[in-house]
Amino acid sequence: MDIKPALEFLQQHIPFIPELAIVLGSGLGSLAQCQEAKSGTEISFQQLRGFPEQSVIGHSGKMFFCEFEKKKVVIQAGRFHYYEGHPMSLVVAPMRLYGRLGVKTVLLTNAAGALSSDKQVGSLMVIRDHINLQGTNPLIGPNVKPGPRFPDMTSLYDRDLRQQLIAAGSKCNLMLGEGVYVGVTGPSFETPAEIKAFRTLGGDVVGMSTVPEAIVAKHEGMLVAGISCVTNMGAGILNKTIDHKDVLDISETISASFERVAREFIREIAY
Ligand code: HPA
């Protein structure tokens, strides 16, 4: 996908270059409904040439360019998933746009299933690292310069940002654990054997997004941070089935806590 028309549109319509981009995952949209976002500049994905309409429930498909705790921020409510059948180039197009605009830092959020009972449903986890099990890589194809052909992923999730997220959690009286996010394509949830295998591989949670965006954000030279909202125990851990509605209900319940942590994080973030 060619992002040039979308980039030109943004350059003409946004009031400032944001320092930070926050991508809100399933059910975590409350940050986009606050006063600051409402009084910012709203751009819907449909306004960007090459971007299709949003389809997944719980995702609204909008970018809000707004001032938050005295920082210039873009809040993205909704994202494109690989399981929707979109090409990877569209899945990561927002990251390419933020990179080209000059955004410095990206905070990616998602809903995820826990791989063991060490993690509690309703908790937030700072992503320390990820395992890409999507069977593809968003950088396949001609290299998008000036990013390197073989980018290093040793410290993909920035250490300082991780500490700042944990500190922001403490200020909100929330113990944010850290862990490894396993990225799969979905849309089927995992089998119990897969959940067991992912745990053995070293994963803590599993989800259907984030990994391609993190890789491309890094390729664009941005700093990356991530938070998973644990919405359910992975398949087979409890004696019950997994329902997308439960995933949304739980993330909506956690949304208010996430908003407090995000505010604290934005306030303290130093550029
Ligand atoms: N598996 C994959 N993705 C998810 C899950 C899960 O259990 N919960 C929320 N997103």
Residues whose N, C-alpha, C, O or C-beta is under 5 A from the ligand:
A	BS01	HPA	A111 A112 G113 F189 V206 G207 M208 T231 G234 V247
